[in-house]
Amino acid sequence: MNPVYRKFFDIEDSVRESRLKTRERAIAYGLNTKIDTDGRIISDEDKNVSADIPQKDTEPQEAAPETPAQEVLPPVEGLRGKEKTQDQTKLNFHYNLWETEKGGAKTRYQWNIDAICTLKQIEAENRLATQEEQTVLSKFVGWGGLSQAFDENNAAWSKEYAELKELLSDEEYSAARATVNNAFYTSPEIATCINSALVQFGFKGGNVLEPSMGIGNFFGSMPAPMQQSRLYGVELDSISGRIAKQLYQNANISITGFENTTYPDNFFDVVMGNVPFGDYKIFDPKYNKYNFRIHDYFLAKALDQARPGGMVAVITTKGTLDKSNPTIRKYLAERAELVGAIRLPNTAFKDNAGTEVTADILFLQKRERKIDIEPDWVHLGVTGDGIAVNSYFAEHPEMMLGTMQYDTRMFGQDSKYTVCVNNDENFNLYEALNKAISNIKAQMTDFERLADNEEQTEEVIPADPDVRNYTYTFFEGKLYYRENSEMVRQKVSPTAEGRIKSLDEIRQITRELIDIQMEGCSDEELADKQQLLNVKYDKFVGKYGAITSKANRTAFRDDSDYPLLCSLEEVNEDGEVKKADMFYKQTIKAKSVVDRVETAVEALNVSVNEFGYVNIPYMLSIYETDRDTLIKELDGIIFLNPDRYNENNPDAGWETADEYLSGNVRDKLRVAKAMAADTDNPQA
């Protein structure tokens, strides 16, 4: 039976009344208040400060060069629920599915305005949101499908345009405008179904990551069995990320790109969410060689960071499963079993985000190890109507909540673009999703039960992502050893524990010394850190002997950083030990930054090396010329792929000759001819 949603008030009266309230509140909130460079005001009591997180472990065959640690937030400080601070109790928001609301474009716009005003008031007062304020914040739906509000020539939206310009800082406004074509948040209804599936698979709590969380609708839709999970979220947009922090006050939320995070591989029990869709690539040295589009990149990295036996449950564009190039499917299949997939109708996001897009929900369970396998779903099949789809859907049409059709409405009668359509007036997405999920059979084993009993809670705890895999660490004064997604209490002699504690301190200083050199530190900063290392090392040797001694090797050899610490010492043929150059000299050269080149070809080479694709704006920033001249000078070296052409972003779609002249060249030629025949096309 369809959920009974609370009847929403009249839209016109709502918009008029809310706008008046917004203007009154904007004055009262003091929106000219200065905030920091990240758009936040952080109180002295706020624990969400930056801290270094160690570089993640990677698969040996795909390991990237050592890079500096990134700035991320500290680990979660407790289980999901309430946590007492000096002034307030930390609360995590939870949606009441029966009270979620729907609205048109201007209603959704007003929800956003109310949420932003509330957020800025909270930040100006250096405090956490109350439960009532969390309800207002939870209605923020992002700017996807609201491009009218950013169009100064749209008379029907002139008041909203002016209001936004006044309310947002220049950085916030630019960031919001940049998301109108791809920031479509998942409805709590769909998120609830996905969470219910995880419970059906046996998940009862653990480490959970949402790598593109928006405001965190997946966190807010968790059923009771999952609510004792440790929550980690990542969001690029500042406004959305700051709202998420207020909604999920016990979670660890990083406002940055997923590519900048350094969570270790094989850590999370569940990675969930709605990955960003887009025809562009993300620069990440570990994945650049695969040439993944952004949605496929998120899938690959999410799977790598899930633990063996863990589950990746994400919404992605249908292109992941349906595109002719099987690279991403091959990557996923070697590392995970596709336990189920559900194709959503193109109207699934219309009520919440105001957009029509065909998307899939994928449930991928990570394998214990990578294997060379190519199951049927790596390849394509056809529907009964002869339309190309992934083999999984060709074999399981009941998992498509609609019928595949050519999109003649958008692309004409000769269209080869497909959409999933459901024209049944009685169609109930909530019921259809739950029915499809009931067809999926999976079992999550060896997941972390956070508090089965007091003994287990003390002996084994969920791993802290700030701790490198297979290393020792101290938590609440007790010695632990991290193994994948858990940390196991270690019981050793007091002397051995003293050795480990001192070596752990030397390890931390050594890694800091490596990091500051890679970042290009000053001579004074280098000398200060080296002095600290010398003092700590001398004290250790005076008490326990050389790092490479038998006793210290026995105590610390299981730590994956022991070889790094051994490199601090040089041992000659006579067994004499002396300090290595790191104690006195700069041993690592800082990464160089290219800020100017002399030719278009040089600009292209730097762009491909830095980003993995043709980045026109970046190339213009390092090569002094105009856009048309740049493209002319690269004639025959780069090509505009018509399939990737975007009239709203003319810089998208450019590819190197090697990339363009690969794959299905005949199809590209056909599309290029059609594009050239379009006299209205600026690229014709």
ABEGO torsion letter per residue (X at the ends): XBBBBBBBBBAAAAAAAAAAAAAAAAAAAGAABBBBAAGBBBBAABABBBBBBBBBBBBAAABBBBBBBBBBBBBBAEBBEBBBBAABBBBBBBBBAAABBBBBAAAAAAAAAAAAAAAAAAAAAGBBBBAAAAAAAAABAEABGAAAAABAABAAAAAAAAAAAAABBAAAAAAAAAAAAABBBBBAAAAAAAAAAAAAAGBAEEBBBBABAEAGAAAAABBAAAAABBBBBBBABAAAAAAAAAABAABBBBBBBAAABABBBGABABBBEBBBBEBBBBBBAAAAAAGBBAAAAAAAAAAAABBBGBBBBBBBBAAAAABABAAAAAAAAAABBBAEBBBBBAAAAAAAAGBBBBBBBBBBBBBABBBBBBBAAABBBBBAAGBBBBAAAAABAAABAEBBBBBAAAAEAABABBBBBBABAABBAAAAAAAAAAABBBBBBGBBBABABAAAAAABBBBBAABBBGBBBBBGGBBBBBBEABBBBBBBBAAAAAAAAAAAAAAAAAAAAAAAAAAGBBAAAAAAAAAAAAAAAAAAAAAAEBAABAAAAAAAAABAAAAAAAAABBBBAAGBBBBBAAAABBABBBBBBBABBABAAAAAAAAAAAAGBBBAAAAAAABBBBAAAAAAAABGABBBBAAABBAABAABGBBBAAAAABEBAAAAAAAAAAAAABAABAAX
